[in-house]
Each structure stands twice: as C-alpha cells, then as structure tokens.
Amino acid sequence: MILQAIEFATAHGTSANGRNRVKYVRRLEQVEDLTDEERGRLQPVVDRFAFRANDYYLTLIDWDDPGDPIRRLIIPCEEELADFGKLDASNESAITVAPGVQHKYGDTALLLCNELCGAYCRYCFRKRLFMTTNAEVTTDITPGLEYIAAHREINNVLLTGGDPLLMSPRRLRRTIAALRAIPHVEIIRIGSKMPAFDPWRVLDNEEMQAVFRDFSTPEKRIYLMAHFDHPRELTPEAIDGIACLIDNGVICCNQCPLIEGVNADPDVLAELYEKLSFAGCPPYYLFQGRPTAGNRPYEVPIVRGYQIYNHAIQRVSGLAARARFCMSHESGKIQILHVDNRYIYMKYHRAKDPRDLGRFVVCHRDDDAYWFDQLRPVDQV
C-alpha cells in the first residue's frame, strides 16, 4: 500500500501555488473500489453517521482484503447501526463552560475550534460534531479566549474539534497568537490526524510552517498530538510530514484508541509504537474506546485491551513503551495498571474532582466489560 501512496504522490496534481492537493469525497458513489451492492448496503450507515475520506488515504486500502485495517478505519460497516452507547459517551456537555470550550481538569482547557476533519474515523467519539444538529463548535473563539484569560489556573490549551490543521493558516495564526497573548498559557497542543490523512497539509504549506516557527518557542512549545492508528498510515510522506513539524519547532506525540480489527493485536501495536518512536513521534496515550453510539464493532473489552497493550509494550523499548493505557471517563482519565485472575487495578491519572486525583481503584475482573461503569469495585457487595 505504501507503493500506491508513493505513486499517488508522484502522479497527483498540484495547485497553482505548488502545493499537493488531495481530493475529498463525501459520497459512497465517489469511492470507485466499492461495488454497487456494497454502496447500497452501506448507505443507511452514511445516512446516520457522516462519511468523509480523500483520494490519498483511500490508496492505502488493500481492496482485495475485506478485513483491511485502513478500510475498517474509514469505510462504514453495517454493524455501526447496532443499538449501542450514547453520542456523548463521556458527558462532555457537562464540562462545556463557554461556546466551544471544555474545562474538565484545572490546568487544561479544550478549545473546539473546527467542526471538520480530513476524514471521518468510523470509531470517532465526537461524531456528534459532524451531524447537522451540532452546535458545540464555534468559529468565534472570543468567548473561549475570554474564559481562558479569566482562569489563571489554565496553563495548557488543547486545540481540537474537528481538526485544527484544516483551518486556514491565517485563522490558525490568529488563534495561536491570541492564546500566546494570555501570559499564563504556557503550552498549546493541537490534536490532529492530518499527518496521517493528508501529510501535504503541513509538508507543502510554508504559511502553516511559519505559524509553528513563530509560536513554538524554546520557552513555550507547541505540541502536535498526532493520531496514527496503524503502521501502514506511516507512509514516507507521513514520516516526512512529522519531520517537517519537528524542523519547525513542534514537539510531536501520538495518541490513539485501541480499535478492533485495526490495532487490537500486540504485534501491530508494537510495530506502530516502534515506527512512531523512530520517527520522533512517540506514543503518549492508548485509549480504551469510549462506548459511543455507532462504535460497537470497534470496541475491545478492557481485560483483553490491557493484555494487548501489556504484550505490546513488552516487545519494545524506551520511548516506544511509554504510552499509558487509559479510559477517558466522565470522571477523569482512569489508567488501567494491571489485571490478574481476580481483579482489575486502576488509578485516576487525571480527575474531574481533584479529590480523585491519584485514587487507586480495584474492581472485580469482568472479561466482558468495556467501560468503567460496567465494573464492580471490590468494596461494593
């Protein structure tokens, strides 16, 4: 599949300013490798949960393999229509303190500044943002900036959405400049899958590179929280994109969920972690998949997830092994520390209630549970 990506990069046209341009698709009939029968079966899924891809990313799929992991990441499947979960599985609405702003942990605020992604991951936990009824994301970040400026405990702001790197460089510059003007904001993070979906978004974009050079300073760095889910996403162009970010002063890390049929295998996860660490984008978090509506086919039970994670990090060394396996629960980031024959051992790595921070939690082992709410603590009858 990497050869196909190279051929795409070689043959693909460029815009008037010399930049490579990917072509986005939003309808199944635009995906030439799907049969008419497949389009007919999958259309009800697209009618409920939005579909978006691009011609570069589609070249990474082995269309002869029905279980191809890249296909599973981006092409709908009928099982998404199963009755499962909630659209807001972590109750983010409860921590929305201003239009487009979430404030769950004292020192960190999330600024939802874009409602579009380079493509839509089928397992997305914020797929509600891409529905027509969404009103959580705002292009006017003024109320969010005012809130952050008024809360001096916030020293860390994560730009998310949607994908911030789909904003124009001019708008990205205005956003970052406004945050840099708030003295107590020390770290700016950008959550983005564009290095996987469209490496040229950064690689051939001098204007965007200049934003990073100007605002990622030795005293106050910009962090790019990349989102690579499978080793095959790390094409030569994607690796060049990571190198470009680093060359322009950005610190790169990776975070991704554990996804059935994609990376829920210790060999695959270990390969992903090694390649990321070699490229200068080491793993940061591995997330237990949230029980979001439509996500049943991508879920992995907690116990099996821990076993996959544990076996994977035992096969790698150094920076490749530093990822924490966590659940982003409504009450905080709960790290899964260990599983034995009787219990699951966890700790609050981050907590909505400061009194929970660092709290150790032991639950009875349940091999079918996929979320914290399904577990029974040992101190409960």
N, C-alpha and C positions, 0 to 999 in steps of 0.2 A: 504493500500500500504506500510505502514511502516513495517508491519509484513513481507511482501515479502522482503523488503530490509534487515531486520534482518536475515531472512532465507538465503538470498544471502550471507551475510557476514559470516554466520556460515558455510555454505557449500562450499564457494568458496575456490579454492586452493591458495597457496602462492608460491612465488618464492623461489629460493634457499637461498636468504638472509632473508627469513621470512616475506617479505612484501606481503600484499594482492595485487593482480594484476587484474585489470579489463580487459575485452576483448573488443577491439574496433571493430566496424562494419562500413563499408563504402558502402555496397550494400544492397538494399532493400530485396533481397532474404535471407540475413542473419537475418532478423527480422522475427522470426518464427510466431509471432502472427498476421502478415499481411496475408491476403488471396492472392492468385494468381491474382485475379481480381483487388484488391487494388494495388498490385505492378505494374500491367500493367498500371493503370490509373496515378500512381504517378511517373513512370519512366521519362516522359518528364520533370517533375519538377526537378528531380535529375540531369537530363542531363544539365539543365541550372544553377541551384544553388546547390552547393555541399551538400551532406548528410554525417553526421558522428554522431555516437552515441556509447554507450557502454552498456554491459550487465547489469551492476548495475543500471544505470539510467533508462533503459527500464523496470526494475522490478517495478518502481514507477508508471507505467501506469496502469490504470484500462481499460483493453482492451474490456470490455463489455460496456463501455461508449464511444460512438463516439465523444462526446464533451469533453472528459477528458482533463483537462488543461495541464498536463505533456505531454500527447500525442501531444497536439497543440504546445507545446514548441519545440518539437524535430522531429516530423514526418511531412514530407511535406504535403501540401494540394494543390489541383489543382488551387485554386484561386491565388496562387503566380504567375501564368503566366499572370495575367491581366496586361494590359498596364498601368503602374503606376510608377511615380518617376524616380529618377536617382540613379546610383550606388554610386556616391559620393554626397550624398544629402546635405552635409554641406560644400562642396568645400574644402576638406582637402588638396587637391593638391596645393591650393594657399598658404598654410602656411607650406608646406614642404620645409625646409631650407637646408637640407642635407639628404643624404640617410638614411631613417628610422627615421628622426627627424621632428617633427612638433613643431612650436613655434608661438602660437596664442596670448597668454597673456604674458606680460613682464616677470613675475616671474616664469612662468611654462613652461616646455618643455615636450613633449611626445617622448619617445623612443620606436619605434615599433621594438621589438627585437625577435619576434617569429611569424611565419605565420601559426601556427596550434593551434587549440583549443581542449579541451577534448571532445567536441561535438559541433555541429553547431546549434545554436539557429536559428529557421526559420526566425525570425524578425531581424536578425543581421544587423546593419547599416554599417558594414565593410565587408559584404560578398564578395566584390570585391577582398579582400586579399586572398580568398581561390580559386580563379579562376586561370587557368593556365597562363593567361596573366599578373598576378600580378608581379610588380617589386618594390612595395613600402616598403616591409620589407627586412631587410638585416641582415645576421648573423654577418657581420663585423660592429661592432658598433664604430670602431675607428673614422670615420668622425663625428659621432654624439657626441662622447665624446669631440672631439676637439672643436666642435661648442659650446657645453655647457661650457667647460672650458674658452672659449674666451668671454662668455657673463655673466658677473658678476651679472647681474640683475636676473639671473635664480637661485632661491633658492629651487625649488620644481621640482622634476623629476618624471614623471609617466611612469613606465614600462608597456607597453601594447602590442597589436598586433592584433590577436593571444593572446594566454595565456602564460605569462612568467613562470608560475609554471609548464608548460610542458617542459621547458628547463631542462637539467640535473642539479643536484645540483652544479656540478663543474662549469658549464657555468654561472649559476645564481650567484655563489660566485664571479667569475671573473667580472661580470657586476657590481654587487653592490660594490665590492671593488674598482673598477675604479671610480665609482661615489663618493664614500666616500673619495677618494683621491683629489677630487675637493673641496677646502675649502668652497666655497660659496653655495654648495648644502647641504641644511640643512635637507630637507625632501625627502625621497624616498617612492613613492607609487607604489603598484603593483595591477593592475587591473586583477582580476581572478574570474572565475566561477568554478574552480576546487573544492573548498569546497562543491559545490552542485553536480558537475558531478562525482567526484572521491575523496571522503574525505581521502582515504588512501594515496593519493599523498603527503600529508603532515603528516597524522596521523602515518603512519608506516615508515617514511623516516627520520631517525636520521641525515643523512647527510644534508638534507634540513633544518631540525630544527636547526642544528648547524649554518647554514648561518644566520638565523634570530637572534639567540642568540649573534653571534659575531658582527653583524652590526646594530641591533636595540638597541641603547644605550639610557640611560636616557636623554642625551643631544640631540640626533638625532635619532628619532624613524623611524622605517619602518611602513607604513600603508598598510594594506590589504583592498583594495576596493572590497569587495565581491559582488557577483551578484546572489542573491536569488530572484526569481520572484514569487514564490508561496509557501504557508506554507507547502505543502507536500514535498517540497525539503528539509525541515529541519528535516531530519531523525535523529535518535540517533547518527549515525555515523557522519553525517554532523555537529551536535552540538558538538560532541567530537573533530572534526577537528577544529572548531572555538576555543574551549578551549585549544587545543594544540598550536595554533598560539599565543593565549594570553599568555600561560605559557612560551612561548619562546620569549616574549618581543614585540610582534606585536600588534599594535592598529588596531582593526577591525571596519569597517563601511560597509554599504551596499548601493548600488545604482542600480536601475533597471528602465526600461521603463514601461509605462502603456500599457498593451497588451490586445487587445480584445480577450475575451474567456479564459483569464488566470487570470489576477488580476484586470480587469476593473470592479470591484464590491467593494463598500465600506466595506462590511463585510470581504471579502477576504483580501483586502489591510490592513485593521485594524488588522486582525489576523496575517498577515505576519509581520507587524510592531511591534506588541506586542511580538511575539516569538523571533524576531531578537533582540529586546532590552533586553529581559530576558536573552538571550544567550551571551550578551556582544558584539553584532554586530549591533548597532542601525542604523536606516536609515539616509542617507546623502542627496541623490538626488532622486527624482522621475522625470523621463524624459518623456516629450511628444515624442511619436515615430517619428523618422525622416522619411520623405517621400522617402524612399529608394526603388529602384526597387525590386519588389517581395513582398513588405510589405503591400500591400493593405488590405489583410484580417486581419491584426493585428493592424490597425490604429484605434484610438479613436479621435473624434473631440475635439478641445480644450475646448469648453464650457462644454461638458459632462465630459471630463477628469478633469477639475477643480472641478466640482460638486462631482465626485467620491473621489478625493483627499480631498476636504474640509470635506465631511461627514466622511471619514475615520479618519482623524486626530482629529475630534471632539469626537471620540469614544475611544481615547487612551490618555495617559498622559505622561508627562516627556519626556524622550529620544525617545520614540516611536513616538512622534509628531513633531520631529524637521526637518523632510525632507522638502526640498524646491522643489516645482514643477516648472520645468524649461524646456525651449527648447534650445537645443544646435544648435543654428542657425549659419550660416556663419559669422554673425556679432558679435556673442557673446552668452553667456548664458542669456536668457531672462526669468526672473521669472514671472510667472502668479500669480498676487497678489489677484485679486478679479474679479468677474463677477456679473453685475447686469442686469436689464431688458434692458438696452440700450448699455452698454459699457463693454469692457474687459480692465482691468487695469494691466499694466505690468511695469517691471523695469529691466534695464540691471544690472544683478548681476555680470557678468564679461563681458568685452568688448574687441573686437579686436582693435578698435580705442579708445585709452584712453579717448577721449573727450565724448564717450558714457557712460562711467562707471557711474552707478547710475542714468542714464537718465530715467525719467518717461515717459511711452508711454501709451496713451489711444486710443483704437480702437473701431470702431462700432462693436457691438455684431453680430457675424455670427455663428450660430449653426452648420453650415456645414463645416466650416473651420477647417483644421487640422494642419496648419502651418502658421507661421508669415507672409509669403509672400502673403497669401490669405486674410489677414485682411486689412481694410481700416482705417488708422488713422483719428481721428476726425478733424484734421487740413487740411485734403485733401478733396476737393469737389468730 
